[in-house]
Amino acid sequence: MLGWAVTFFIIAIIAGIFGFGGIAASAAGIAKILFFIAIAVFLVTGLFALINGRKP
């Protein structure tokens, strides 16, 4: 999921360079959402690993 966030971020940068502001804003928004979802999933899985006694 973090790979998709990076992909959309790169699309946003390229679109911004070429002057496509709407596409750049949309891609940046999608990248931000995917980034925060990836962080949330990472924290939840780490929490479950600690609860179950496994080392992350």
mmCIF file as Biopython writes it, N, C-alpha, C and O atoms, coordinates in Angstrom:
data_model
#
loop_
_atom_site.group_PDB
_atom_site.id
_atom_site.type_symbol
_atom_site.label_atom_id
_atom_site.label_alt_id
_atom_site.label_comp_id
_atom_site.label_asym_id
_atom_site.label_entity_id
_atom_site.label_seq_id
_atom_site.pdbx_PDB_ins_code
_atom_site.Cartn_x
_atom_site.Cartn_y
_atom_site.Cartn_z
_atom_site.occupancy
_atom_site.B_iso_or_equiv
_atom_site.auth_seq_id
_atom_site.auth_asym_id
_atom_site.pdbx_PDB_model_num
ATOM 1   N N  . MET A ? 1  ? 0.822  -1.189  0.000   1.0 0.0 1  A 1 
ATOM 2   C CA . MET A ? 1  ? 0.000  0.000   0.000   1.0 0.0 1  A 1 
ATOM 3   C C  . MET A ? 1  ? 0.865  1.252   0.000   1.0 0.0 1  A 1 
ATOM 4   O O  . MET A ? 1  ? 0.518  2.269   -0.600  1.0 0.0 1  A 1 
ATOM 5   N N  . LEU A ? 2  ? 1.983  1.154   0.677   1.0 0.0 2  A 1 
ATOM 6   C CA . LEU A ? 2  ? 2.900  2.297   0.689   1.0 0.0 2  A 1 
ATOM 7   C C  . LEU A ? 2  ? 3.489  2.534   -0.699  1.0 0.0 2  A 1 
ATOM 8   O O  . LEU A ? 2  ? 3.789  3.670   -1.066  1.0 0.0 2  A 1 
ATOM 9   N N  . GLY A ? 3  ? 3.650  1.472   -1.459  1.0 0.0 3  A 1 
ATOM 10  C CA . GLY A ? 3  ? 4.132  1.611   -2.834  1.0 0.0 3  A 1 
ATOM 11  C C  . GLY A ? 3  ? 3.148  2.381   -3.709  1.0 0.0 3  A 1 
ATOM 12  O O  . GLY A ? 3  ? 3.550  3.184   -4.551  1.0 0.0 3  A 1 
ATOM 13  N N  . TRP A ? 4  ? 1.861  2.130   -3.504  1.0 0.0 4  A 1 
ATOM 14  C CA . TRP A ? 4  ? 0.848  2.877   -4.250  1.0 0.0 4  A 1 
ATOM 15  C C  . TRP A ? 4  ? 0.863  4.344   -3.860  1.0 0.0 4  A 1 
ATOM 16  O O  . TRP A ? 4  ? 0.679  5.216   -4.710  1.0 0.0 4  A 1 
ATOM 17  N N  . ALA A ? 5  ? 1.082  4.625   -2.568  1.0 0.0 5  A 1 
ATOM 18  C CA . ALA A ? 5  ? 1.145  6.023   -2.123  1.0 0.0 5  A 1 
ATOM 19  C C  . ALA A ? 5  ? 2.302  6.749   -2.803  1.0 0.0 5  A 1 
ATOM 20  O O  . ALA A ? 5  ? 2.160  7.896   -3.227  1.0 0.0 5  A 1 
ATOM 21  N N  . VAL A ? 6  ? 3.440  6.081   -2.903  1.0 0.0 6  A 1 
ATOM 22  C CA . VAL A ? 6  ? 4.604  6.686   -3.572  1.0 0.0 6  A 1 
ATOM 23  C C  . VAL A ? 6  ? 4.314  6.888   -5.056  1.0 0.0 6  A 1 
ATOM 24  O O  . VAL A ? 6  ? 4.700  7.905   -5.633  1.0 0.0 6  A 1 
ATOM 25  N N  . THR A ? 7  ? 3.634  5.922   -5.674  1.0 0.0 7  A 1 
ATOM 26  C CA . THR A ? 7  ? 3.292  6.039   -7.092  1.0 0.0 7  A 1 
ATOM 27  C C  . THR A ? 7  ? 2.393  7.243   -7.351  1.0 0.0 7  A 1 
ATOM 28  O O  . THR A ? 7  ? 2.631  8.003   -8.289  1.0 0.0 7  A 1 
ATOM 29  N N  . PHE A ? 8  ? 1.360  7.421   -6.527  1.0 0.0 8  A 1 
ATOM 30  C CA . PHE A ? 8  ? 0.476  8.562   -6.708  1.0 0.0 8  A 1 
ATOM 31  C C  . PHE A ? 8  ? 1.193  9.872   -6.412  1.0 0.0 8  A 1 
ATOM 32  O O  . PHE A ? 8  ? 0.894  10.895  -7.029  1.0 0.0 8  A 1 
ATOM 33  N N  . PHE A ? 9  ? 2.138  9.851   -5.469  1.0 0.0 9  A 1 
ATOM 34  C CA . PHE A ? 9  ? 2.910  11.055  -5.175  1.0 0.0 9  A 1 
ATOM 35  C C  . PHE A ? 9  ? 3.764  11.456  -6.375  1.0 0.0 9  A 1 
ATOM 36  O O  . PHE A ? 9  ? 3.863  12.638  -6.705  1.0 0.0 9  A 1 
ATOM 37  N N  . ILE A ? 10 ? 4.377  10.475  -7.024  1.0 0.0 10 A 1 
ATOM 38  C CA . ILE A ? 10 ? 5.193  10.762  -8.208  1.0 0.0 10 A 1 
ATOM 39  C C  . ILE A ? 10 ? 4.311  11.263  -9.348  1.0 0.0 10 A 1 
ATOM 40  O O  . ILE A ? 10 ? 4.704  12.174  -10.077 1.0 0.0 10 A 1 
ATOM 41  N N  . ILE A ? 11 ? 3.121  10.678  -9.509  1.0 0.0 11 A 1 
ATOM 42  C CA . ILE A ? 11 ? 2.182  11.162  -10.523 1.0 0.0 11 A 1 
ATOM 43  C C  . ILE A ? 11 ? 1.804  12.608  -10.238 1.0 0.0 11 A 1 
ATOM 44  O O  . ILE A ? 11 ? 1.716  13.418  -11.160 1.0 0.0 11 A 1 
ATOM 45  N N  . ALA A ? 12 ? 1.579  12.939  -8.970  1.0 0.0 12 A 1 
ATOM 46  C CA . ALA A ? 12 ? 1.222  14.310  -8.606  1.0 0.0 12 A 1 
ATOM 47  C C  . ALA A ? 12 ? 2.349  15.282  -8.931  1.0 0.0 12 A 1 
ATOM 48  O O  . ALA A ? 12 ? 2.093  16.386  -9.413  1.0 0.0 12 A 1 
ATOM 49  N N  . ILE A ? 13 ? 3.583  14.887  -8.675  1.0 0.0 13 A 1 
ATOM 50  C CA . ILE A ? 13 ? 4.724  15.759  -8.980  1.0 0.0 13 A 1 
ATOM 51  C C  . ILE A ? 13 ? 4.838  15.981  -10.487 1.0 0.0 13 A 1 
ATOM 52  O O  . ILE A ? 13 ? 5.021  17.112  -10.937 1.0 0.0 13 A 1 
ATOM 53  N N  . ILE A ? 14 ? 4.730  14.912  -11.262 1.0 0.0 14 A 1 
ATOM 54  C CA . ILE A ? 14 ? 4.854  15.027  -12.713 1.0 0.0 14 A 1 
ATOM 55  C C  . ILE A ? 14 ? 3.706  15.862  -13.284 1.0 0.0 14 A 1 
ATOM 56  O O  . ILE A ? 14 ? 3.918  16.694  -14.167 1.0 0.0 14 A 1 
ATOM 57  N N  . ALA A ? 15 ? 2.490  15.637  -12.777 1.0 0.0 15 A 1 
ATOM 58  C CA . ALA A ? 15 ? 1.350  16.413  -13.258 1.0 0.0 15 A 1 
ATOM 59  C C  . ALA A ? 15 ? 1.501  17.885  -12.890 1.0 0.0 15 A 1 
ATOM 60  O O  . ALA A ? 15 ? 1.125  18.760  -13.670 1.0 0.0 15 A 1 
ATOM 61  N N  . GLY A ? 16 ? 2.042  18.163  -11.722 1.0 0.0 16 A 1 
ATOM 62  C CA . GLY A ? 16 ? 2.271  19.542  -11.319 1.0 0.0 16 A 1 
ATOM 63  C C  . GLY A ? 16 ? 3.300  20.239  -12.182 1.0 0.0 16 A 1 
ATOM 64  O O  . GLY A ? 16 ? 3.158  21.420  -12.498 1.0 0.0 16 A 1 
ATOM 65  N N  . ILE A ? 17 ? 4.332  19.512  -12.562 1.0 0.0 17 A 1 
ATOM 66  C CA . ILE A ? 17 ? 5.374  20.087  -13.424 1.0 0.0 17 A 1 
ATOM 67  C C  . ILE A ? 17 ? 4.789  20.467  -14.790 1.0 0.0 17 A 1 
ATOM 68  O O  . ILE A ? 17 ? 5.130  21.508  -15.352 1.0 0.0 17 A 1 
ATOM 69  N N  . PHE A ? 18 ? 3.907  19.613  -15.313 1.0 0.0 18 A 1 
ATOM 70  C CA . PHE A ? 18 ? 3.335  19.869  -16.626 1.0 0.0 18 A 1 
ATOM 71  C C  . PHE A ? 18 ? 2.111  20.781  -16.588 1.0 0.0 18 A 1 
ATOM 72  O O  . PHE A ? 18 ? 1.532  21.070  -17.635 1.0 0.0 18 A 1 
ATOM 73  N N  . GLY A ? 19 ? 1.706  21.238  -15.403 1.0 0.0 19 A 1 
ATOM 74  C CA . GLY A ? 19 ? 0.632  22.214  -15.298 1.0 0.0 19 A 1 
ATOM 75  C C  . GLY A ? 19 ? -0.765 21.651  -15.145 1.0 0.0 19 A 1 
ATOM 76  O O  . GLY A ? 19 ? -1.741 22.387  -15.289 1.0 0.0 19 A 1 
ATOM 77  N N  . PHE A ? 20 ? -0.885 20.380  -14.861 1.0 0.0 20 A 1 
ATOM 78  C CA . PHE A ? 20 ? -2.198 19.780  -14.644 1.0 0.0 20 A 1 
ATOM 79  C C  . PHE A ? 20 ? -2.521 19.845  -13.150 1.0 0.0 20 A 1 
ATOM 80  O O  . PHE A ? 20 ? -2.326 18.877  -12.415 1.0 0.0 20 A 1 
ATOM 81  N N  . GLY A ? 21 ? -3.015 21.002  -12.721 1.0 0.0 21 A 1 
ATOM 82  C CA . GLY A ? 21 ? -3.239 21.238  -11.292 1.0 0.0 21 A 1 
ATOM 83  C C  . GLY A ? 21 ? -4.303 20.358  -10.680 1.0 0.0 21 A 1 
ATOM 84  O O  . GLY A ? 21 ? -4.145 19.889  -9.553  1.0 0.0 21 A 1 
ATOM 85  N N  . GLY A ? 22 ? -5.390 20.124  -11.406 1.0 0.0 22 A 1 
ATOM 86  C CA . GLY A ? 22 ? -6.467 19.294  -10.867 1.0 0.0 22 A 1 
ATOM 87  C C  . GLY A ? 22 ? -6.041 17.855  -10.667 1.0 0.0 22 A 1 
ATOM 88  O O  . GLY A ? 22 ? -6.337 17.241  -9.641  1.0 0.0 22 A 1 
ATOM 89  N N  . ILE A ? 23 ? -5.345 17.324  -11.656 1.0 0.0 23 A 1 
ATOM 90  C CA . ILE A ? 23 ? -4.864 15.941  -11.545 1.0 0.0 23 A 1 
ATOM 91  C C  . ILE A ? 23 ? -3.817 15.838  -10.450 1.0 0.0 23 A 1 
ATOM 92  O O  . ILE A ? 23 ? -3.782 14.854  -9.712  1.0 0.0 23 A 1 
ATOM 93  N N  . ALA A ? 24 ? -2.966 16.845  -10.343 1.0 0.0 24 A 1 
ATOM 94  C CA . ALA A ? 24 ? -1.928 16.831  -9.310  1.0 0.0 24 A 1 
ATOM 95  C C  . ALA A ? 24 ? -2.546 16.866  -7.915  1.0 0.0 24 A 1 
ATOM 96  O O  . ALA A ? 24 ? -2.100 16.152  -7.017  1.0 0.0 24 A 1 
ATOM 97  N N  . ALA A ? 25 ? -3.565 17.690  -7.734  1.0 0.0 25 A 1 
ATOM 98  C CA . ALA A ? 25 ? -4.219 17.773  -6.425  1.0 0.0 25 A 1 
ATOM 99  C C  . ALA A ? 25 ? -4.923 16.466  -6.072  1.0 0.0 25 A 1 
ATOM 100 O O  . ALA A ? 25 ? -4.878 16.017  -4.927  1.0 0.0 25 A 1 
ATOM 101 N N  . SER A ? 26 ? -5.570 15.863  -7.062  1.0 0.0 26 A 1 
ATOM 102 C CA . SER A ? 26 ? -6.260 14.589  -6.821  1.0 0.0 26 A 1 
ATOM 103 C C  . SER A ? 26 ? -5.276 13.487  -6.476  1.0 0.0 26 A 1 
ATOM 104 O O  . SER A ? 26 ? -5.495 12.727  -5.533  1.0 0.0 26 A 1 
ATOM 105 N N  . ALA A ? 27 ? -4.197 13.397  -7.233  1.0 0.0 27 A 1 
ATOM 106 C CA . ALA A ? 27 ? -3.199 12.357  -6.982  1.0 0.0 27 A 1 
ATOM 107 C C  . ALA A ? 27 ? -2.529 12.564  -5.627  1.0 0.0 27 A 1 
ATOM 108 O O  . ALA A ? 27 ? -2.243 11.596  -4.922  1.0 0.0 27 A 1 
ATOM 109 N N  . ALA A ? 28 ? -2.278 13.818  -5.257  1.0 0.0 28 A 1 
ATOM 110 C CA . ALA A ? 28 ? -1.675 14.088  -3.951  1.0 0.0 28 A 1 
ATOM 111 C C  . ALA A ? 28 ? -2.633 13.718  -2.826  1.0 0.0 28 A 1 
ATOM 112 O O  . ALA A ? 28 ? -2.207 13.205  -1.792  1.0 0.0 28 A 1 
ATOM 113 N N  . GLY A ? 29 ? -3.914 13.973  -3.018  1.0 0.0 29 A 1 
ATOM 114 C CA . GLY A ? 29 ? -4.899 13.594  -2.008  1.0 0.0 29 A 1 
ATOM 115 C C  . GLY A ? 29 ? -4.989 12.089  -1.832  1.0 0.0 29 A 1 
ATOM 116 O O  . GLY A ? 29 ? -5.057 11.590  -0.709  1.0 0.0 29 A 1 
ATOM 117 N N  . ILE A ? 30 ? -4.991 11.369  -2.947  1.0 0.0 30 A 1 
ATOM 118 C CA . ILE A ? 30 ? -5.021 9.905   -2.883  1.0 0.0 30 A 1 
ATOM 119 C C  . ILE A ? 30 ? -3.765 9.377   -2.211  1.0 0.0 30 A 1 
ATOM 120 O O  . ILE A ? 30 ? -3.837 8.453   -1.401  1.0 0.0 30 A 1 
ATOM 121 N N  . ALA A ? 31 ? -2.609 9.956   -2.541  1.0 0.0 31 A 1 
ATOM 122 C CA . ALA A ? 31 ? -1.354 9.523   -1.928  1.0 0.0 31 A 1 
ATOM 123 C C  . ALA A ? 31 ? -1.379 9.751   -0.426  1.0 0.0 31 A 1 
ATOM 124 O O  . ALA A ? 31 ? -0.899 8.911   0.336   1.0 0.0 31 A 1 
ATOM 125 N N  . LYS A ? 32 ? -1.933 10.881  0.011   1.0 0.0 32 A 1 
ATOM 126 C CA . LYS A ? 32 ? -1.997 11.172  1.443   1.0 0.0 32 A 1 
ATOM 127 C C  . LYS A ? 32 ? -2.896 10.172  2.164   1.0 0.0 32 A 1 
ATOM 128 O O  . LYS A ? 32 ? -2.551 9.680   3.239   1.0 0.0 32 A 1 
ATOM 129 N N  . ILE A ? 33 ? -4.046 9.875   1.570   1.0 0.0 33 A 1 
ATOM 130 C CA . ILE A ? 33 ? -4.968 8.919   2.187   1.0 0.0 33 A 1 
ATOM 131 C C  . ILE A ? 33 ? -4.334 7.537   2.291   1.0 0.0 33 A 1 
ATOM 132 O O  . ILE A ? 33 ? -4.412 6.894   3.338   1.0 0.0 33 A 1 
ATOM 133 N N  . LEU A ? 34 ? -3.704 7.076   1.205   1.0 0.0 34 A 1 
ATOM 134 C CA . LEU A ? 34 ? -3.064 5.757   1.222   1.0 0.0 34 A 1 
ATOM 135 C C  . LEU A ? 34 ? -1.917 5.700   2.215   1.0 0.0 34 A 1 
ATOM 136 O O  . LEU A ? 34 ? -1.698 4.667   2.848   1.0 0.0 34 A 1 
ATOM 137 N N  . PHE A ? 35 ? -1.178 6.798   2.362   1.0 0.0 35 A 1 
ATOM 138 C CA . PHE A ? 35 ? -0.075 6.840   3.317   1.0 0.0 35 A 1 
ATOM 139 C C  . PHE A ? 35 ? -0.585 6.674   4.743   1.0 0.0 35 A 1 
ATOM 140 O O  . PHE A ? 35 ? -0.021 5.900   5.516   1.0 0.0 35 A 1 
ATOM 141 N N  . PHE A ? 36 ? -1.649 7.394   5.097   1.0 0.0 36 A 1 
ATOM 142 C CA . PHE A ? 36 ? -2.168 7.296   6.453   1.0 0.0 36 A 1 
ATOM 143 C C  . PHE A ? 36 ? -2.826 5.946   6.721   1.0 0.0 36 A 1 
ATOM 144 O O  . PHE A ? 36 ? -2.778 5.443   7.844   1.0 0.0 36 A 1 
ATOM 145 N N  . ILE A ? 37 ? -3.441 5.356   5.692   1.0 0.0 37 A 1 
ATOM 146 C CA . ILE A ? 37 ? -3.992 4.011   5.856   1.0 0.0 37 A 1 
ATOM 147 C C  . ILE A ? 37 ? -2.869 3.007   6.086   1.0 0.0 37 A 1 
ATOM 148 O O  . ILE A ? 37 ? -3.004 2.110   6.918   1.0 0.0 37 A 1 
ATOM 149 N N  . ALA A ? 38 ? -1.764 3.145   5.360   1.0 0.0 38 A 1 
ATOM 150 C CA . ALA A ? 38 ? -0.632 2.235   5.524   1.0 0.0 38 A 1 
ATOM 151 C C  . ALA A ? 38 ? -0.042 2.359   6.930   1.0 0.0 38 A 1 
ATOM 152 O O  . ALA A ? 38 ? 0.319  1.352   7.538   1.0 0.0 38 A 1 
ATOM 153 N N  . ILE A ? 39 ? 0.058  3.583   7.449   1.0 0.0 39 A 1 
ATOM 154 C CA . ILE A ? 39 ? 0.569  3.767   8.809   1.0 0.0 39 A 1 
ATOM 155 C C  . ILE A ? 39 ? -0.379 3.148   9.830   1.0 0.0 39 A 1 
ATOM 156 O O  . ILE A ? 39 ? 0.065  2.516   10.789  1.0 0.0 39 A 1 
ATOM 157 N N  . ALA A ? 40 ? -1.690 3.328   9.627   1.0 0.0 40 A 1 
ATOM 158 C CA . ALA A ? 40 ? -2.666 2.754   10.554  1.0 0.0 40 A 1 
ATOM 159 C C  . ALA A ? 40 ? -2.586 1.226   10.558  1.0 0.0 40 A 1 
ATOM 160 O O  . ALA A ? 40 ? -2.623 0.603   11.619  1.0 0.0 40 A 1 
ATOM 161 N N  . VAL A ? 41 ? -2.476 0.628   9.376   1.0 0.0 41 A 1 
ATOM 162 C CA . VAL A ? 41 ? -2.373 -0.831  9.292   1.0 0.0 41 A 1 
ATOM 163 C C  . VAL A ? 41 ? -1.096 -1.314  9.970   1.0 0.0 41 A 1 
ATOM 164 O O  . VAL A ? 41 ? -1.108 -2.336  10.656  1.0 0.0 41 A 1 
ATOM 165 N N  . PHE A ? 42 ? 0.003  -0.589  9.784   1.0 0.0 42 A 1 
ATOM 166 C CA . PHE A ? 42 ? 1.267  -0.950  10.427  1.0 0.0 42 A 1 
ATOM 167 C C  . PHE A ? 42 ? 1.139  -0.914  11.948  1.0 0.0 42 A 1 
ATOM 168 O O  . PHE A ? 42 ? 1.605  -1.824  12.633  1.0 0.0 42 A 1 
ATOM 169 N N  . LEU A ? 43 ? 0.511  0.131   12.474  1.0 0.0 43 A 1 
ATOM 170 C CA . LEU A ? 43 ? 0.359  0.254   13.924  1.0 0.0 43 A 1 
ATOM 171 C C  . LEU A ? 43 ? -0.577 -0.810  14.485  1.0 0.0 43 A 1 
ATOM 172 O O  . LEU A ? 43 ? -0.312 -1.358  15.554  1.0 0.0 43 A 1 
ATOM 173 N N  . VAL A ? 44 ? -1.651 -1.107  13.792  1.0 0.0 44 A 1 
ATOM 174 C CA . VAL A ? 44 ? -2.597 -2.121  14.270  1.0 0.0 44 A 1 
ATOM 175 C C  . VAL A ? 44 ? -1.950 -3.495  14.271  1.0 0.0 44 A 1 
ATOM 176 O O  . VAL A ? 44 ? -2.107 -4.240  15.238  1.0 0.0 44 A 1 
ATOM 177 N N  . THR A ? 45 ? -1.234 -3.850  13.227  1.0 0.0 45 A 1 
ATOM 178 C CA . THR A ? 45 ? -0.580 -5.163  13.198  1.0 0.0 45 A 1 
ATOM 179 C C  . THR A ? 45 ? 0.516  -5.254  14.249  1.0 0.0 45 A 1 
ATOM 180 O O  . THR A ? 45 ? 0.718  -6.315  14.838  1.0 0.0 45 A 1 
ATOM 181 N N  . GLY A ? 46 ? 1.222  -4.162  14.491  1.0 0.0 46 A 1 
ATOM 182 C CA . GLY A ? 46 ? 2.222  -4.161  15.557  1.0 0.0 46 A 1 
ATOM 183 C C  . GLY A ? 46 ? 1.593  -4.325  16.922  1.0 0.0 46 A 1 
ATOM 184 O O  . GLY A ? 46 ? 2.140  -5.013  17.784  1.0 0.0 46 A 1 
ATOM 185 N N  . LEU A ? 47 ? 0.442  -3.693  17.125  1.0 0.0 47 A 1 
ATOM 186 C CA . LEU A ? 47 ? -0.272 -3.821  18.394  1.0 0.0 47 A 1 
ATOM 187 C C  . LEU A ? 47 ? -0.752 -5.249  18.606  1.0 0.0 47 A 1 
ATOM 188 O O  . LEU A ? 47 ? -0.615 -5.792  19.702  1.0 0.0 47 A 1 
ATOM 189 N N  . PHE A ? 48 ? -1.313 -5.862  17.568  1.0 0.0 48 A 1 
ATOM 190 C CA . PHE A ? 48 ? -1.755 -7.248  17.690  1.0 0.0 48 A 1 
ATOM 191 C C  . PHE A ? 48 ? -0.585 -8.194  17.935  1.0 0.0 48 A 1 
ATOM 192 O O  . PHE A ? 48 ? -0.728 -9.181  18.657  1.0 0.0 48 A 1 
ATOM 193 N N  . ALA A ? 49 ? 0.551  -7.907  17.351  1.0 0.0 49 A 1 
ATOM 194 C CA . ALA A ? 49 ? 1.721  -8.752  17.568  1.0 0.0 49 A 1 
ATOM 195 C C  . ALA A ? 49 ? 2.175  -8.659  19.019  1.0 0.0 49 A 1 
ATOM 196 O O  . ALA A ? 49 ? 2.575  -9.663  19.608  1.0 0.0 49 A 1 
ATOM 197 N N  . LEU A ? 50 ? 2.116  -7.468  19.600  1.0 0.0 50 A 1 
ATOM 198 C CA . LEU A ? 50 ? 2.499  -7.309  21.001  1.0 0.0 50 A 1 
ATOM 199 C C  . LEU A ? 50 ? 1.499  -7.973  21.934  1.0 0.0 50 A 1 
ATOM 200 O O  . LEU A ? 50 ? 1.887  -8.552  22.949  1.0 0.0 50 A 1 
ATOM 201 N N  . ILE A ? 51 ? 0.220  -7.895  21.600  1.0 0.0 51 A 1 
ATOM 202 C CA . ILE A ? 51 ? -0.807 -8.497  22.443  1.0 0.0 51 A 1 
ATOM 203 C C  . ILE A ? 51 ? -0.672 -10.019 22.429  1.0 0.0 51 A 1 
ATOM 204 O O  . ILE A ? 51 ? -0.837 -10.669 23.461  1.0 0.0 51 A 1 
ATOM 205 N N  . ASN A ? 52 ? -0.379 -10.574 21.280  1.0 0.0 52 A 1 
ATOM 206 C CA . ASN A ? 52 ? -0.270 -12.036 21.165  1.0 0.0 52 A 1 
ATOM 207 C C  . ASN A ? 52 ? 1.079  -12.571 21.604  1.0 0.0 52 A 1 
ATOM 208 O O  . ASN A ? 52 ? 1.292  -13.782 21.555  1.0 0.0 52 A 1 
ATOM 209 N N  . GLY A ? 53 ? 1.984  -11.731 22.026  1.0 0.0 53 A 1 
ATOM 210 C CA . GLY A ? 53 ? 3.264  -12.177 22.535  1.0 0.0 53 A 1 
ATOM 211 C C  . GLY A ? 53 ? 4.328  -12.389 21.495  1.0 0.0 53 A 1 
ATOM 212 O O  . GLY A ? 53 ? 5.399  -12.907 21.811  1.0 0.0 53 A 1 
ATOM 213 N N  . ARG A ? 54 ? 4.070  -12.008 20.268  1.0 0.0 54 A 1 
ATOM 214 C CA . ARG A ? 54 ? 5.077  -12.141 19.229  1.0 0.0 54 A 1 
ATOM 215 C C  . ARG A ? 54 ? 5.893  -10.869 19.135  1.0 0.0 54 A 1 
ATOM 216 O O  . ARG A ? 54 ? 5.384  -9.768  19.345  1.0 0.0 54 A 1 
ATOM 217 N N  . LYS A ? 55 ? 7.151  -11.033 18.821  1.0 0.0 55 A 1 
ATOM 218 C CA . LYS A ? 55 ? 7.989  -9.851  18.639  1.0 0.0 55 A 1 
ATOM 219 C C  . LYS A ? 55 ? 7.867  -9.355  17.210  1.0 0.0 55 A 1 
ATOM 220 O O  . LYS A ? 55 ? 7.937  -10.150 16.274  1.0 0.0 55 A 1 
ATOM 221 N N  . PRO A ? 56 ? 7.683  -8.027  17.024  1.0 0.0 56 A 1 
ATOM 222 C CA . PRO A ? 56 ? 7.529  -7.504  15.656  1.0 0.0 56 A 1 
ATOM 223 C C  . PRO A ? 56 ? 8.808  -7.587  14.848  1.0 0.0 56 A 1 
ATOM 224 O O  . PRO A ? 56 ? 8.830  -7.185  13.684  1.0 0.0 56 A 1 
#
